[in-house]
Amino acid sequence: MILREKFAGLGRKGTAALEFAICAPVMLGLFAAMVDVGNLLRARITLAEAVSASAQFAVMSGASVTAANLQNVVINVSATAGLAATSTVSGPACYCPSAYPVTLTTATCGTTCPTNSQSASTYVVINGRYTYTPIAPHLSKIVATTLTETATVLLQ
């Protein structure tokens, strides 16, 4: 209403064009942000599924699993969804777990852990990483666009 009164000489078409020119950039910015947030969430879920699939593969393979195989699972599962994720794997190696929050300390297999009196066991730590490139460049200032997922697996 205020715009119509101020620009009464423009007529209806001119007022509509002026209102569109004011509202369109705002609406396009909101739309781009919504698309970016949706894509970011999809990427996070996909990366979590890839690391989970790698952890499941480690459990099924047992102590014979290799770090290279686990890295390939993360990379291949994420690639099927269009993500170029990277992966690092620590182990399989013998570790002693500590109390909450769990941290792993390198140990010799079969020895007794000093923190909890249990024997050291074979673990593997799987890390997945993906950097999302947003459509709206300002999104990276609001949310973290580097996604990481980690799984720690006890091998039997």
C-alpha positions, 0 to 999 in steps of 0.5 A, a space after each residue: 500500500 505504501 509503495 502504491 501511494 508513493 509511486 501512484 504515477 507508475 500505474 499498476 504494472 509499474 508498481 507490480 514490477 517495483 514490488 517484484 524487483 524488491 522481493 525477488 532477490 530476497 525470495 531467491 536467496 531464501 530458496 538457495 539457502 533451503 536447497 543448500 541446507 537440504 543438500 547438506 543434510 543429504 550429504 551428511 546422511 550419505 556419509 554416515 551411511 557410508 561409514 556405517 556400511 564400512 563398519 558393518 563390513 569390518 564386523 562381518 570380516 573380523 580380524 582379517 579385514 584391511 584398512 584399504 578395504 574399509 576405505 574403499 567401502 566408504 569411498 564407493 558407497 558415498 560415490 554411488 550417491 554422488 559424493 566424493 568422500 575421503 576416508 582414513 582408517 586406523 588399525 586394525 590394531 590392539 588398543 585399550 579402551 578407557 572409560 567414557 568418553 572412550 579413547 583408545 590407547 595403543 597396547 599389545 594384544 593379550 595384555 591387561 589394560 591398566 585403566 579397566 583390567 580388561 585385556 587389550 582387543 583389536 579395534 579399527 577406527 573408520 573416518 569419513 570426510 566430505 566437504 560440501 560446496 554450497 550454492 549460496 556462498 554465505 552458507 559456509 559462514 553460518 554452518 560447517 560445510 566440512 562433514 566428518 563421521 567416525 566409527 570405532 569397531 571392536 573386531 572379533 
